[in-house]
Amino acid sequence: MCKLPLERTALKKYREAGKIARKVREDVRSFVREGMAVIEVCEWVEDKIRRLGGQPAFPCNVSINHIAAHYTSPPNDKSLIPEDSLVKVDIGVHMDGYIADTATTICFNPELKFLEETSMQALMKGIEIIQPGISTSEFGSAIQRFIESRGLKPISNLTGHQIDRYLIHAGKSLPNVSHFSLSKIREGEIFAIEPFVTTRDGAGRVRDGPPGNIYRLVKQKSVKDPEAKRVLTYIKNHYRTLPFAERWLRKVFPRKILDEAFQKLLRSRILMVYPVFVEAKGKPVAQAEHTVLITRNGCEVLT
């Protein structure tokens, strides 16, 4: 864990990651268009992060309409961005394990524009109120009141989160709804503030959809199969505890070797797969996100 206050090197790398994430987020808004292949967006984002000197902290998420989070393209994905859709692009960048996490919603449907706007306004509200000493329950209550004052619903079971080195979800959660918690925000902590918004007639929560295409190493275990061991060693060395995509491994290992080895690692539960999250009533969801450093009197927006 980073000591408080953050050491100079760590803070420098968080800021560098944030600068790259901000640039990619701003540029992707003009890159995404209706009819585009989803895999083109994912790979454009990930390649741009690398070109700017960072590494993806997780596979680019492109979650459309009622899909709230955790969709990234599998290899050879044929899915397209539909007309009149609400597209969430979630971007993670790390510099030597120091992570910046940011997201934007791109709306191609004028009737849903208020969802995009409210998610961004709720994010700004969160940035305005977060400070040392505020409890996560106070924070969530304020975000919920704000979203409901716009006639919409927050997603209750998707939260913002504390960030630490090589850990996207570290310790404290930052809910967007009223809840009971004694946990308080402290100076020097890093958080992703991340409101998700749906319509008034939505469930206001997500359910697990099908297994997705985002994976993470969760168990240290010996592997006898030489090819599975080779793949596992690569994952440990390159991604550590961070999520990754099968697409990335396809660029390193021949498909014949990877397919069998990858399935062995999944069956042994050395790897986990994230489910795709969908709004429980199938209603559209918007998202906005910044990573912030908690300072003495408020926060510094890193992304």
C-alpha positions as CSV (number, residue, x, y, z in Angstrom):
1,M,0.0,0.0,0.0
2,C,1.2,3.5,-0.7
3,K,2.1,5.5,2.4
4,L,0.2,8.7,3.2
5,P,1.0,11.2,1.9
6,L,1.9,9.5,-1.4
7,E,5.6,9.4,-2.1
8,R,6.8,11.6,-4.9
9,T,7.5,8.8,-7.4
10,A,4.1,7.2,-7.0
11,L,2.3,10.6,-7.4
12,K,4.3,11.4,-10.5
13,K,3.2,8.1,-12.1
14,Y,-0.4,8.5,-11.1
15,R,-0.4,11.9,-12.8
16,E,1.3,10.5,-15.9
17,A,-1.3,7.7,-16.1
18,G,-4.0,10.2,-15.6
19,K,-2.7,12.5,-18.3
20,I,-2.7,9.6,-20.8
21,A,-6.1,8.4,-19.8
22,R,-7.6,11.9,-20.2
23,K,-6.1,12.3,-23.7
24,V,-7.5,8.9,-24.8
25,R,-10.9,9.6,-23.3
26,E,-11.1,13.0,-25.0
27,D,-10.0,11.6,-28.4
28,V,-12.2,8.5,-28.3
29,R,-15.4,10.7,-28.2
30,S,-14.6,11.8,-31.8
31,F,-13.4,8.4,-32.9
32,V,-16.5,6.3,-32.1
33,R,-19.3,6.3,-34.6
34,E,-22.4,4.3,-35.4
35,G,-21.8,1.1,-37.4
36,M,-18.2,0.8,-36.2
37,A,-16.9,-2.5,-35.1
38,V,-16.6,-2.7,-31.3
39,I,-13.3,-4.5,-31.5
40,E,-12.0,-1.5,-33.5
41,V,-12.8,0.8,-30.6
42,C,-11.2,-1.6,-28.1
43,E,-8.0,-2.0,-30.0
44,W,-7.7,1.7,-30.9
45,V,-8.0,2.7,-27.2
46,E,-5.5,0.1,-26.1
47,D,-3.0,0.9,-28.9
48,K,-3.2,4.6,-28.2
49,I,-2.5,4.1,-24.5
50,R,0.7,2.2,-25.5
51,R,1.7,4.8,-28.1
52,L,1.4,7.5,-25.5
53,G,3.8,5.6,-23.1
54,G,1.4,3.8,-20.8
55,Q,-0.1,0.3,-20.5
56,P,-3.7,-0.7,-20.4
57,A,-4.7,-1.3,-16.8
58,F,-7.6,-3.4,-18.1
59,P,-9.1,-4.2,-21.5
60,C,-11.1,-1.3,-22.9
61,N,-14.8,-1.7,-22.0
62,V,-17.3,-0.8,-24.7
63,S,-20.7,-1.3,-23.1
64,I,-23.8,-0.5,-25.1
65,N,-27.3,0.5,-24.1
66,H,-28.5,-1.8,-21.3
67,I,-25.0,-3.3,-20.9
68,A,-23.6,-1.4,-18.0
69,A,-20.0,-2.6,-17.8
70,H,-17.4,-5.3,-18.5
71,Y,-17.9,-5.8,-22.2
72,T,-14.7,-6.0,-24.2
73,S,-14.4,-7.7,-27.6
74,P,-13.3,-11.4,-27.9
75,P,-10.9,-12.2,-30.7
76,N,-12.6,-11.7,-34.1
77,D,-15.6,-10.0,-32.5
78,K,-18.2,-9.1,-35.2
79,S,-20.4,-6.9,-33.1
80,L,-21.1,-3.3,-34.3
81,I,-22.1,-0.1,-32.5
82,P,-25.8,0.2,-33.3
83,E,-27.6,3.3,-34.5
84,D,-29.2,5.5,-31.8
85,S,-27.2,3.8,-29.1
86,L,-25.7,4.8,-25.8
87,V,-22.0,3.8,-25.7
88,K,-19.9,3.7,-22.5
89,V,-16.1,3.6,-23.0
90,D,-14.2,2.7,-19.9
91,I,-10.4,3.3,-20.0
92,G,-7.7,2.2,-17.6
93,V,-4.0,3.2,-17.8
94,H,-1.2,2.2,-15.6
95,M,2.4,3.4,-15.3
96,D,4.4,0.8,-13.4
97,G,1.2,-0.4,-11.7
98,Y,0.0,3.1,-10.8
99,I,-3.5,3.3,-12.2
100,A,-5.8,5.9,-13.7
101,D,-9.4,4.9,-14.5
102,T,-11.8,7.0,-16.5
103,A,-15.0,6.6,-18.5
104,T,-17.2,8.5,-20.8
105,T,-20.7,8.0,-22.4
106,I,-21.2,8.8,-26.1
107,C,-24.8,9.2,-26.9
108,F,-26.1,8.8,-30.5
109,N,-29.8,9.0,-29.4
110,P,-31.1,12.5,-28.6
111,E,-33.8,11.0,-26.5
112,L,-31.2,9.6,-24.1
113,K,-28.9,12.6,-24.0
114,F,-30.2,13.5,-20.5
115,L,-28.7,10.2,-19.2
116,E,-25.3,11.1,-20.5
117,E,-25.5,14.6,-19.1
118,T,-26.8,13.5,-15.7
119,S,-24.0,10.9,-15.3
120,M,-21.4,13.7,-15.9
121,Q,-23.2,16.1,-13.6
122,A,-23.3,13.5,-10.9
123,L,-19.5,13.0,-11.4
124,M,-18.9,16.7,-11.0
125,K,-21.1,16.6,-7.8
126,G,-18.9,13.9,-6.4
127,I,-15.7,15.8,-7.2
128,E,-17.2,18.8,-5.5
129,I,-18.1,17.1,-2.2
130,I,-15.3,14.5,-1.7
131,Q,-12.8,15.4,0.9
132,P,-11.0,14.0,3.9
133,G,-13.3,13.0,6.7
134,I,-16.5,12.5,4.6
135,S,-18.0,9.1,5.1
136,T,-18.7,6.9,2.1
137,S,-22.3,6.8,3.3
138,E,-22.6,10.7,3.1
139,F,-21.0,10.6,-0.3
140,G,-23.4,8.0,-1.6
141,S,-26.5,9.7,-0.2
142,A,-25.5,13.0,-1.9
143,I,-25.0,11.3,-5.3
144,Q,-28.3,9.5,-5.0
145,R,-30.2,12.7,-4.1
146,F,-28.6,14.5,-7.1
147,I,-29.4,11.8,-9.6
148,E,-33.0,11.3,-8.3
149,S,-33.5,15.1,-8.4
150,R,-33.1,14.8,-12.2
151,G,-35.8,12.1,-12.4
152,L,-33.4,9.2,-12.9
153,K,-32.0,6.3,-10.9
154,P,-28.5,5.5,-9.8
155,I,-27.3,1.9,-10.2
156,S,-27.1,0.7,-6.6
157,N,-24.7,-2.2,-7.0
158,L,-22.0,-0.6,-9.2
159,T,-19.7,1.6,-7.2
160,G,-16.7,3.8,-7.4
161,H,-13.6,2.3,-5.8
162,Q,-10.3,3.0,-4.1
163,I,-7.2,2.4,-6.3
164,D,-3.8,1.2,-5.2
165,R,-0.7,-0.1,-7.1
166,Y,-1.7,-3.0,-9.4
167,L,-5.2,-3.0,-7.7
168,I,-8.1,-1.4,-9.5
169,H,-10.5,-2.2,-6.6
170,A,-8.5,-1.7,-3.4
171,G,-10.2,-1.6,0.0
172,K,-13.0,1.0,0.1
173,S,-16.0,1.2,-2.2
174,L,-17.6,4.5,-3.1
175,P,-21.3,3.7,-3.6
176,N,-23.7,6.0,-5.5
177,V,-26.6,5.4,-3.2
178,S,-27.5,5.8,0.5
179,H,-26.0,3.0,2.6
180,F,-24.7,2.5,6.1
181,S,-21.0,2.6,6.5
182,L,-18.5,4.0,9.0
183,S,-15.7,4.1,6.4
184,K,-14.3,7.6,5.8
185,I,-12.2,9.1,3.1
186,R,-8.6,10.0,4.0
187,E,-6.1,12.4,2.6
188,G,-3.7,10.8,0.2
189,E,-6.1,8.0,-1.0
190,I,-6.8,7.5,-4.7
191,F,-10.4,6.9,-5.8
192,A,-12.3,6.4,-9.0
193,I,-15.6,8.3,-8.7
194,E,-18.0,6.5,-11.0
195,P,-21.7,7.2,-11.1
196,F,-23.9,4.9,-13.3
197,V,-27.4,6.3,-14.2
198,T,-30.5,4.7,-15.6
199,T,-34.1,5.7,-16.3
200,R,-36.7,6.1,-13.6
201,D,-38.4,2.9,-14.7
202,G,-35.2,0.9,-14.6
203,A,-34.4,-1.6,-11.8
204,G,-31.6,0.6,-10.6
205,R,-29.3,-2.4,-10.3
206,V,-27.4,-4.7,-12.5
207,R,-27.4,-8.5,-12.8
208,D,-24.7,-10.8,-14.1
209,G,-25.1,-11.5,-17.8
210,P,-23.0,-14.1,-19.6
211,P,-19.3,-14.6,-18.9
212,G,-17.4,-11.9,-20.7
213,N,-13.9,-11.7,-22.2
214,I,-12.1,-10.0,-19.3
215,Y,-9.9,-12.3,-17.2
216,R,-7.7,-11.9,-14.1
217,L,-5.2,-14.1,-12.2
218,V,-6.7,-15.0,-8.8
219,K,-4.8,-18.0,-7.6
220,Q,-1.2,-19.0,-7.3
221,K,-1.0,-22.7,-8.1
222,S,1.5,-25.0,-9.7
223,V,0.7,-26.2,-13.3
224,K,2.0,-29.4,-14.7
225,D,1.1,-28.9,-18.4
226,P,4.1,-27.1,-20.0
227,E,2.1,-25.0,-22.4
228,A,-0.4,-23.9,-19.7
229,K,2.6,-23.1,-17.4
230,R,4.2,-21.0,-20.2
231,V,1.0,-19.0,-20.6
232,L,0.5,-18.6,-16.9
233,T,4.1,-17.3,-16.5
234,Y,3.5,-14.7,-19.2
235,I,0.3,-13.6,-17.5
236,K,2.0,-13.3,-14.1
237,N,4.9,-11.3,-15.6
238,H,2.9,-8.9,-17.8
239,Y,-0.4,-8.4,-16.0
240,R,0.1,-9.4,-12.3
241,T,-3.2,-8.8,-10.6
242,L,-4.6,-6.6,-13.4
243,P,-7.4,-7.7,-15.8
244,F,-6.5,-8.7,-19.3
245,A,-8.1,-9.9,-22.6
246,E,-7.6,-13.1,-24.5
247,R,-7.1,-10.8,-27.5
248,W,-3.8,-9.7,-26.0
249,L,-2.6,-13.3,-25.6
250,R,-3.5,-14.2,-29.2
251,K,-0.8,-11.8,-30.3
252,V,1.8,-13.7,-28.3
253,F,0.9,-17.4,-28.5
254,P,-0.3,-19.6,-31.4
255,R,-4.0,-20.2,-31.2
256,K,-3.5,-24.0,-31.1
257,I,-1.4,-23.7,-28.0
258,L,-3.4,-20.9,-26.3
259,D,-6.9,-22.3,-26.6
260,E,-6.1,-25.5,-24.7
261,A,-3.8,-23.9,-22.2
262,F,-6.2,-21.1,-21.5
263,Q,-9.1,-23.5,-20.8
264,K,-6.9,-25.5,-18.4
265,L,-6.1,-22.4,-16.4
266,L,-9.8,-21.4,-16.2
267,R,-10.9,-24.9,-15.2
268,S,-8.3,-24.9,-12.4
269,R,-9.7,-21.6,-11.3
270,I,-6.2,-20.0,-11.5
271,L,-7.9,-17.4,-13.7
272,M,-11.4,-15.9,-13.3
273,V,-13.6,-14.4,-15.9
274,Y,-15.7,-11.3,-15.2
275,P,-19.4,-11.4,-16.1
276,V,-20.9,-8.8,-18.3
277,F,-23.2,-6.5,-16.2
278,V,-26.6,-5.7,-17.6
279,E,-29.3,-3.5,-16.2
280,A,-31.8,-5.8,-14.5
281,K,-34.8,-4.5,-16.5
282,G,-32.9,-4.0,-19.7
283,K,-33.0,-0.2,-19.5
284,P,-30.2,2.0,-20.9
285,V,-27.3,3.0,-18.6
286,A,-24.9,6.0,-18.7
287,Q,-21.6,6.2,-16.9
288,A,-19.0,8.9,-16.2
289,E,-15.7,8.5,-14.3
290,H,-12.7,10.3,-13.0
291,T,-9.8,9.2,-10.8
292,V,-9.0,11.6,-8.0
293,L,-6.3,12.1,-5.4
294,I,-7.8,13.1,-2.0
295,T,-6.0,16.3,-0.9
296,R,-6.2,18.3,2.4
297,N,-9.2,20.4,1.3
298,G,-10.8,18.3,-1.4
299,C,-9.4,16.4,-4.3
300,E,-7.1,16.7,-7.4
301,V,-8.6,15.2,-10.6
302,L,-6.0,13.1,-12.2
303,T,-7.9,12.2,-15.3
